[in-house]
Amino acid sequence: MVPGVRLVLLGKQGAGKGTQCVRLSRHYVVPHISTGDMLRAATRSGTDFGNKADEYMRAGELVPDDVMIEVVRHRIDQHDTRGRGFILDGFPRTVAQAEALEKILAPTGLDLVLDLEVATEVVLERLASRRVCSVCQANYGIDSPPRYAGICDHCGGELIQRDDDTEEAIRRRLELYESATAPLIEWYLTRDKLAAVDGLGAPEKVSARLIRAIDNRRHRLGH
Ligand code: AMP
């Protein structure tokens, strides 16, 4: 089996992070940790925490750093991630979260941070067409449509639009990406952790580019 990895995937909303993380998580046999999926699961369970998170998500605002850092600290401390590593999707989203992650992972740290690059016009088109399975949360869109319209290929569940894929919330999330998350690219670049990968094209082509970047890095690290 391929050795495990400790990765972060960065990219605008709609860049294809979710789809690529699922593919990478199968390839490297490591858990895909999506903070957005974790928050949506909490919302569905109707806990106080979930209801509060839902308010932030619907408005396209970020959940406060201290809350998110504790959620991720707890998840990364589980048995599966300690063994083989993980792929983080949606975290870190601010420099404060990146700093906290570095402390959580010390002394080993991340292997690599991948920046999935896609132009804003493309992302807007993808977000408008994005559908998610109401049962298993699989993602569909222009580049990866379901075999039958409105029905999940994996489990037959109904495909729906995410509550936060409204025009207003999308605009706010992209604004926040530029102001809060994009500075992370520079932050990781100066720490020699970043690889930029072109996110345009068929999902399998993009996965091949990501795997090449990761394997090059592992080669350099001697893994
Ligand atoms: P995503 O599925 O990654 O687009 O996340 C959906 C929403 O969950 C975001 O718009 C935020 O409201 C919230 N969220 C997810 N991850 C984080 C994070 N690391 N920090 C703050 N808010 C987050």
Residues whose N, C-alpha, C, O or C-beta is under 5 A from the ligand:
A	BS01	AMP	T35 G36 D37 L39 Y56 M57 G60 E61 L62 V63 M68 G90 F91 P92 R93
